[in-house]
Amino acid sequence: MKVYICEKSCCPAVETNGDDVLIGEGANTVRLKKNEWNMLVQKIQSGELKSL
C-alpha cells in the first residue's frame, strides 16, 4: 500500500513494506515497525494526537 499525503504523487508518502511502514520521501524517510505504526494509529484514534 502506498498513500500520498497530497493528491499528487510528488508529495511525501506513507508506504507499507513487509513489516515496516515508510513515511516521507528520499533521504527524509522514517521507518516504523508494525507495532510502532499501530501505536501511532491508536494515539490518533483515541484523540491523544490531534491536528495542528
Secondary structure in CASP SS format (residue, H / E / C, confidence):
PFRMAT SS
TARGET T0000
AUTHOR 0000-0000-0000
METHOD secondary structure of the structure
MODEL  1
M C 1.00
K E 1.00
V E 1.00
Y E 1.00
I C 1.00
C C 1.00
E C 1.00
K C 1.00
S C 1.00
C C 1.00
C C 1.00
P C 1.00
A E 1.00
V E 1.00
E E 1.00
T E 1.00
N E 1.00
G C 1.00
D C 1.00
D E 1.00
V E 1.00
L E 1.00
I E 1.00
G E 1.00
E E 1.00
G C 1.00
A C 1.00
N E 1.00
T E 1.00
V E 1.00
R E 1.00
L E 1.00
K E 1.00
K H 1.00
N H 1.00
E H 1.00
W H 1.00
N H 1.00
M H 1.00
L H 1.00
V H 1.00
Q H 1.00
K H 1.00
I H 1.00
Q H 1.00
S H 1.00
G C 1.00
E C 1.00
L C 1.00
K C 1.00
S C 1.00
L C 1.00
END
